[in-house]
Structure formats: structure tokens, C-alpha cells
Amino acid sequence: MITVYVLQSKNKPKRYVGITNNLSRRLKEHRSPRSTVTKLLGDFELLMTESFPDYSSARKREKFLKSGNGRTFLNDLFRMGPANGG
């Protein structure tokens, strides 16, 4: 399974949308001091995950969530202000 995930900064109005085949490993990488996502978001929480049977389907969803309509969808879903994610 391929997972599309959304991280939300606890301190800033910022989000990150990503894709992985191993979510626990990827979250550990994001928490590493060398991660650019950690530098961007600071302390973050996992907002949502969606699983897909193949990379192609997951990539389409990731691209949507990173688009303007996708950001609007996430804002409506989580009732927060605009976020710069991607």
C-alpha cells in the first residue's frame, strides 16, 4: 500500500502533503533535525492519511491535495486558515 499523508505545523499555518510506502519510517525522517520539512513546520502533527493500492493512484491524490482546490479542500476539512503546503 502507498500512503498519502498530511502534516500540520503546531505553531504555524503551514501544511505538508507527502507520499510514502512506509509511513512510520517517513515520519521518523521528518522528525530528524536534518529534515527540511521539520525546519519548515517545526513541531508537527499527522492530520490525515489515505491508502492506495498503487503509486499512480496515490500520486494523483497527492497532486490534487497540493493544488489550489486541494488546499481549499483541506482548509474546509480541518477548518483552518490558508496553508502553504507541498
C-alpha positions, 0 to 999 in steps of 0.5 A: 500500500502507498500512503498519502499523508498530511502534516500540520505545523503546531505553531504555524499555518503551514501544511505538508502533503507527502507520499510514502510506502512506509509511513512510520519510517517517513515520519521518523525522517521528518522528525530528524533535525536534518529534515527540511520539512521539520525546519519548515513546520517545526513541531508537527502533527499527522492530520490525515492519511489515505491508502492506495493500492498503487503509486499512480493512484496515490500520486494523483491524490497527492497532486490534487491535495497540493493544488489550489482546490486541494488546499481549499479542500483541506482548509474546509476539512480541518477548518483552518486558515490558508496553508502553504503546503507541498 
